[in-house]
Each structure stands twice: as structure tokens, then as C-alpha cells.
Amino acid sequence: MEKQEWYLEYEIQANRPGLLGDISSLLGMMSINIVTINGVEEKRRGLLILAKDDQQIKRLESILTTMDTIKLIKLRKPQLRDRLAVRHGRYIQRDADDKKTFRFVRNDLGILVDFMAEIFKQKGHTLIGIRGMPRVGKTESIVASSVCANKKWLFVSSTLLKQTIRNQLIEEEYSEDNLFIIDGIVSTRRANEKHWQLIREIMRLPAVKVIEHPDIFVQNTEYSLDDFDYIIELRHHPEEEISYDIVEKNNLFSTAEFGEFDF
């Protein structure tokens, strides 16, 4: 039987020399292989392990819960956040009330790109919204993640290099393997009905769609935030407020000024 992957996380209660060696020896005696190990939070370690069946994991759990030096936190089939926590040494911040909202700061671009790349690899319909102020790195992160996921990206609307508003795609661009990038501000403020017909066609495709400024997008369309599978928030620093008031006050939607700003 092929071994299956599990995620083990424990909190250190008594940090004495040789503790990690004891855990490793225990896993070795039970014929459980360690794939990756890393610190994931202060006084916590996360491990990806390989076990042959559920009974082996249950026996491991019963032993770990009796140990005074550690406290078992998680022992489960690995989720995406678990894999990234072990890979990067910390957990991605998730909204306490809205579990599909994940928060990053600009210094986290490496883990953000890794996170989105894993999402982009998923098959079928996936709708992602990304919030953030100007020049925080939203579009660049999407493109970098597309490269990591080996996906071809298509700008349906964007201001990355110049203002882009597409009204049609060529036949091969309708591929489910492509990734479609839509700027909610550009589409809702500058586009015509042909552009919206194209967006509706794309939204029906079983493919990955990423919408920058999803709040503006849903205000002006028949879609809602409930339609999104993931919401990503990217800030320059943790305390930054994501607000569109400055955009409205400075009239950044005007044709003359709009292209000068990287949203």
C-alpha cells in the first residue's frame, strides 16, 4: 500500500536538548517517514509525514498526547496552508470571520506568489479576488504566480503596462488552461457592452479568473463576493487601510490621469 501524507504540528512545552530527536526516533520506530520539518510559529514545529494507514496515525496520536514535553496541535491530511507553513516557516494570516479571506503584506510577496501558484494549479472554475492600494504589487504577483503554476495569463482589463480593455478573444485563448486577469476598476469605469459580454463568457468558463478590486467589480455587476472562492488582501504594511476614497477624491478614473497609476 502506498503511503499517504499527513500534517503533524506540535507546541513545545519543555524545550530541552534532544526533543526533536525523540520525536524523529518515535516516528522512525513506527515506520513513519518525515518529508519536511520546520518551525511554523513561536515554539511550534510542523512536519509533513508519510504513513501507511489511518491506524498508524491513530497510534501515533495516542502516544503524542501522553507526552509532557509537547502538546499536539494538529494531525490531519495536509491542507494548502499547512504545506506553505512548513515550506516558509509560518502560517498565512486568515480572516477570523471570513475563512476565504487571506492577508499579506508587501514583504510577503514570496509566500503570496507561492500561495496563488498552488491555487492556480487547480482544475475547473476558480474565482479569486485581490484587494490592495496602488503600487502594492497585485498584478505583478498574479503574473509571477502564473509563471510558477505554468499557466498562460491573459489581461482582459488592466493598467500594468497601458490601459487594456479587450472586447474579444481569439479561439485558442478560450482554453480552460489559461488564467484570466480582470481589473474591476478598469472594467466597470471604462468598458463598453462588448467588453462585458466577453467578461460574462469568461466567467462561465471552467478556468481560473483573478479579479483585482473585487469590491468595485461586484458593485457594478450581477456578481457578488459570495461567488469568489478566495479573497486576497495585499498591503504595504499590516495597518494600512484598503480604501477607494483617495481614488475618488483624486478623480483617478478620468481618461487623462487613469493610465498613469498602477492599480
Buried (B, 14 or more C-beta within 10 A) or exposed (E): EEBBBBBBBBEBEEEEEEBEEEBBEBBEEBEBBBBBBBBBBEEBBBBBBBBBEEEBBEEBEEEBEEBEBBBBBBBEEBEEBBBBBBBBEBBBBEEEEEEBBBBBBBEBBEBBBBBBBBBBBEEEBBBBBBBBBEEBBBBBBBBBBBEBBEBEBBBBBBBBEEBBBBEEBEEEBBEEEBBBBBBBBBBBBBBEEEBBEBBEEBBEBEBBBBBBBBBBBBEEBEBEBEBBBBBBBBBBEEEBEEEBEEBEEEEBBEEEEBEEBBB
